[in-house]
């Protein structure tokens, strides 16, 4: 590997003037800020970004080709992330991504948008001589989160299993509530207890009530969320986010 090949390991590479220069290496402060010394930490890992998606942006997303109209819209959306630094600015929108079929690029695209927000926070903070947030955005995989819930709510679960699962569950709940930007992946849960559904409601309600931008993904159209959530929460979601339909069938395994 050449000494300048390190740019391919950094989500900032297309925006960095030092990319592909001798200064582009694992000791770069900006690389460490985004990915940590190991390449598996930093702000990207703090966001719970899946490892396979840690370098995704709207420009390099594999879903871009199959969802060209969607990406045109989202590039304009990402430009509004500068508003996070402006007082009394127009609120950054929320989006609801859905498709009938899994594998159309919803999660891939949502993660790319998440990374774009992290990049915007980091570079915008540097430009303004501010300290960038350590966790400006977070991703909550609702299915994985529900599995954690089940781990400590089954009967006869040993404490050494239940207690760590419970702590992690509530840690993620607080992160998803409070992060300036969040992705809630696969929110259309149907087979869930009232307790779990109530926690998911609390996350969505807190974010909508406080104007925190959120990208949600689902295999259900937004109108069917009225059957998943209570009417009041559904009305809030409907009023505060734009719906984007991902067309086509599953593209998994075709890269």
N, C-alpha and C positions, 0 to 999 in steps of 0.2 A: 504494500500500500504506500502511495506517495505521501509525502508530508502534508500535502494540501488536500488530501481526500477526506479530511475530517468534516468538511462542510456537509457531507451527505448524512452525518449523524445529528445534525442540529436543525431544529424547527425554524430557526431564525435565518437560515442560510440564504434565502432569496431576498432578504431585506437587509443583509449585513454587508457593509462596504469592505470588510476584511475577509469575507468568505473566499476560499481558494487562495488566500495569501499565506505567507509563512506564519502569520499571527493566528491563523485559524487552526486551533489545536484544542486538546482536552483541558488545557489550563486557562482557556479564555474565560473571563469572569461572566460573560453573558451566557456562554454555554453552560457553565456551572449553575448559574441562576435558573436556567430553564430545565436542565437535565441532571444536575448534580455531578459530582466527581465520577461517579460510576456510570453515568449515562442512563440510570434507571431511577433517578430522584428528581429533585428540583420542583419547580412550579407545575410542570407537566404531571409528574407523579402525584403531587399534592392534590391534583384535580381528580384523581382516580381514573385518569385516562388509560384505557386498555393498552397494554404494552405494544401490541401490533399497530396501534393507531397513534403512537406518540409523536410521529413526524408528519401527521396529516395536516394539510391546509386545504383551503378551497381550490388552490391552484394545482395541487398534485393528487387530489382525491380520485381514487379509481371509479367512484360513482359519477364523476363529472360528465363523462362522455354520454352516459345513458340518461342523464337528467339535465340536459343543457339549459332548459328554460329555468329550472329551479336554481341552478348555479348563477345564472344572470341576476336573478332576484337576490340571492344571498350575497353576492359580491357588493351590491348596493347596500344591503343590510349591514355587512361588516364595516362599511365606511361610517356608519352611524355610531360605532363603538367609541369614537372620539368624544361623544357626548358625556361619557363617564367622568370627564375632567371639567365639564362646564357646569357652572351653577345655573339653576333654573332652566336647564336645557329641556327640550322636548324628550319625553321618556323613550328609552330604547324599547322597541317592540318585542313581543314574545311571538313564538311560532309554534304551530302544531303540525308535525309531519305525520302523514298516514298513508298506508297503502293496503289494498286487499291482500296482497301476497307478501310474505316475508322475503328478505333478500333483495330488495329493490334499492338499497343504499341509504335508508333512513338513518340508521345508527352511524354508519360511516360519515354521512354528511353532517349529522349533529355533532359528532366528535370533531370534525374539521372546523365547524363554527366555534365550538368550545375553545379549541386551540387558537383560533383567530382572536378571540376575546382576550386570552392570556397574553398573546403577543402584543395586542393593542395596549393592554394595561402596562406591560413591561416597557415597551418602547416609548409610550406616552409619558410614563413616569420619568424615564431618563431624560426625555426632552424638556421636561418641566423641573428637573433637578429635585425629584421626589423619590421616596423609597417605594418601589413597586410592592404591591401586596403579595404575600406568600401564597395565598389561595384566592385569587380573584374569581375563579370559576371552579365548579365541581360537577362531576357526573354521578348520577345515582341510577344504577341498574336496578330497576324495581323488582325484577325476578330474583336477582341475587339477594337483594335486601329482604324480600319475603322469605327466602330460604334461611337467612339469619334469624328472622322472627320465629320460624318453625323450630329452629334448633333449641331455643330456650323455652318454648311453649308446649313441647310434648311432655307427656307424663313420664316420670321416672328417668329424666335426663340427669346424668351425673353433674354435680356442681362445677367440676373442672371443665366441662364442655359448655354448660348453660351460661355461666357467668361471663366468659370471654365473648361469646356470641351476643349476649345482651349488651355488653359495653360497646361492642363494635356497631351493633344495630343503632343504638341511641347516638353514638358519635356521628354516624352517617346522617341520621335524621337532622341533627343540629347543623351539620355542614350544608345539607340541602336546603334547609330553611334560610340560612343566613348568608350564603355566598352571594356576591354581587351578580353573578351570572350562573345559571345551572342548566344542565341537561337532565331531564327525567326520561329515562329510556324505557319504553314499553309500559305505559301507565294504564293500559286497558285491562286491569286485573278484574277477573270475575269470580274465580273460586278463591275467595279470601275471607278471613274472619272479620267481624265487625271491628275488632280491635286494630287489626292491621290496616284495614280500609280507613279507619279513623286517623291513624298516624299519617297515611298518605294524604288524606284530606287536609290535615294540619299543615303539611309542607306546602301544598298547592295554595291553600288559603292564605298562609303567611306571605308567600311570594306575590300573589295577586294583590293582596291588601296593601303591600308595601311597594308596589310598582317595580319589583325586581324582575328583570328580563329572564325568560325561561324558554327553552326549546324542549318540547315534549314529543315523544314518538309513540305511535300506536298502530295496530292493525285494524283499528276501527275509525270510521269518520267521526268528526267532532260531535255531530248531533247525537251519536249513540253514547257519548259520555254522560248524557242525561240519565241513562239507565245504570251507569257505573257509580256516578257521584250524585249527591243530592242536588235538587234543582237550583238552590241558591249558589252553590259552588260552580255548577255548570254554567250558570248565567254569567258569573264573573269570568270564567275561562273564555267563554264565547265573546264577551265584550272586549277582552284585553289581548287577544292573540289572533294572528292571521293563520289561516289553514292552508297548507300546501299538500297537494296530492302527488305522491310518487307513482308514476305510471309504470306499466310493464310487469313482467314476471321475475322470479328469482334469478339473480345473476351470480349466485355463490358458486364457487368452483370454476369460474370462467376466466379468471385473471391470467 
